[in-house]
Amino acid sequence: MLTVKILGSGCANCKKLEAIARDAATQAGVAANFVKVTDMQAIMAYDLLSTPGLVINDKLVSSGRIPTVAEVQGWLASA
């Protein structure tokens, strides 16, 4: 099972990113464990310049923007 982390303060963009990531996993039939990371110390450990951030299996794949469902599916497939 993949671990997908949403990095951010819980803002609207963070919630939107989580919804897109969940949709992508569901559509791709990928089992994933979703974790929200709101602690700034933990977020900074990922060398993130701006939130929201998306981490799949401890690899930062997106930061500072909302990726498309197709982009997230690609990252999930290659994880």
C-alpha positions as CSV (number, residue, x, y, z in Angstrom):
1,M,0.0,0.0,0.0
2,L,1.2,3.5,-0.9
3,T,1.5,6.3,1.6
4,V,0.3,9.6,0.3
5,K,1.0,12.7,2.4
6,I,-0.7,16.1,2.0
7,L,1.6,18.8,3.3
8,G,0.0,22.0,4.4
9,S,-1.8,24.1,7.0
10,G,-5.2,22.7,6.1
11,C,-6.1,25.6,3.7
12,A,-8.6,25.4,0.9
13,N,-5.8,24.4,-1.6
14,C,-4.6,21.6,0.8
15,K,-8.2,20.2,0.9
16,K,-8.5,20.4,-2.9
17,L,-5.2,18.6,-3.3
18,E,-6.3,15.9,-1.0
19,A,-9.6,15.4,-2.9
20,I,-7.7,15.2,-6.2
21,A,-5.2,12.7,-4.8
22,R,-8.0,10.5,-3.4
23,D,-9.9,10.7,-6.7
24,A,-6.8,9.7,-8.6
25,A,-6.1,6.7,-6.3
26,T,-9.7,5.6,-6.6
27,Q,-9.8,5.9,-10.4
28,A,-6.5,4.1,-10.7
29,G,-7.6,1.4,-8.3
30,V,-4.5,2.1,-6.1
31,A,-4.7,1.3,-2.4
32,A,-3.2,4.3,-0.5
33,N,-3.0,5.4,3.0
34,F,-3.7,9.2,3.2
35,V,-1.9,11.3,5.9
36,K,-2.4,15.0,6.5
37,V,0.8,16.7,7.7
38,T,0.2,20.1,9.2
39,D,3.2,20.4,11.5
40,M,5.6,23.0,10.0
41,Q,8.7,21.2,11.2
42,A,7.6,18.0,9.5
43,I,6.7,19.9,6.3
44,M,10.1,21.6,6.2
45,A,11.8,18.3,6.4
46,Y,10.6,17.7,2.8
47,D,12.5,20.7,1.5
48,L,9.2,22.2,0.4
49,L,9.2,25.8,-0.9
50,S,5.5,26.4,-0.8
51,T,2.4,24.5,0.2
52,P,0.4,22.5,-0.6
53,G,2.8,19.6,-1.1
54,L,2.2,16.1,-2.2
55,V,4.4,13.2,-1.0
56,I,4.1,9.7,-2.3
57,N,6.1,7.1,-0.3
58,D,8.3,9.8,1.2
59,K,9.1,11.3,-2.2
60,L,8.0,14.9,-2.8
61,V,6.3,15.0,-6.2
62,S,4.5,18.3,-6.2
63,S,4.7,21.6,-4.3
64,G,3.0,25.0,-4.4
65,R,0.3,24.0,-6.9
66,I,-2.7,21.8,-7.5
67,P,-1.8,19.0,-9.9
68,T,-4.4,17.4,-12.2
69,V,-5.9,14.0,-11.4
70,A,-4.0,12.6,-14.4
71,E,-0.7,13.9,-13.1
72,V,-1.3,12.3,-9.7
73,Q,-2.3,9.0,-11.3
74,G,1.0,9.0,-13.2
75,W,2.9,9.6,-9.9
76,L,1.0,6.8,-8.2
77,A,1.7,4.4,-11.0
78,S,5.4,5.0,-10.9
79,A,5.6,4.9,-7.1
